[in-house]
Amino acid sequence: MKWKRAFSAVAMVVAGAAQAQDTAKSPDGLYTVSVVPNGVGDENGSGAQALVLHGTKGKVQQRLLVSKWNGDYSRNLASLSRPLFSLDGGYVYFNSADASPNSGYVHKFDLKLNVIKAVCPGWALRVMRTGPYRGYLFVQTHRYWDRPEGGSYNPVFLMHPSGKKLMMVPGSDNDEGELAVDPWLAKMYWRAW
């Protein structure tokens, strides 16, 4: 990888102020990745944030991307949040969003190829660490009931890293679907973070 050092001391201070959910540590513990403020940006969020890779044992840094709005949700890279490393550390998953609750999208940054790929609609919550689905993602989506009374819910799905849906987490078909993940994992004796 080509490391950029232009984002030096200022980025380190700003990255340290990033919220815990907007920073993740690599499986080998050698890197962290953070969503950090990058300036004022425009009204759509282009330029307002950056996804930055940091070395934990030195000052090695690389700005992976700067936020950029797009009307196509699968290409929108604004309102970045919740970076997660893949199980092997080769990818960084992250979320983007727009004003609509249906606009969340999961993307992955390939650290070897320096390429961004769209994964699936929703918000990545965690990566499976144990069990037969090691490396799979928990992705929450916003859906609407097909009932006369209407309403919405936020189920969580177990997804292959390519974006293929495997199953809905049992009990997650409600407003706070993410609360069903921990009990289900405990019942299965699996772990995810």
Salt bridges, closest charged atoms under 4 A:
GLU149 OE2 - ARG147 NH1 3.72
ASP182 OD1 - ARG126 NH1 2.69
